[in-house]
Amino acid sequence: MIACLALLLSGCGGEDDPYVPTGNGLTYTWYFQNAGTNAWHKSGVTDNTYDDVMTKARAGRQVYCVVTDAWGHSVTTDTVTLVCN
C-alpha cells in the first residue's frame, strides 16, 4: 500500500520543509521544476522525505514524487509548490 501526503510547503531563510509519502518496501524518485522554467529535473533525493533548505531563490519551485513498490507498481504524488513567506 502506498499512502501519499500532499502539502503546500512554506518557509524561508533556511528552514527545512519535508514532504513525506509513506509505506513499506518503497522506492522514491523525486522531481523538481524551478519557478519560471518548463524543465523537470530528477532530484538526488531517494528517501521518503523531500527535505531541502528553503531559500527565496527556491520560492515557486514545484516538486512531486514517483513512489514505486517492490512489484513495480507506482503512483505519482500531487505536485506541490514551495513558497517563501
Secondary structure by P-SEA (a helix, b strand, c coil): cbbbbbbbcccccbbbbbbbbbbcbbbbbbbbbcccccbbbbbccccccbbbbbccccccbbbbbbbbccccbbbbccbbbbbcc
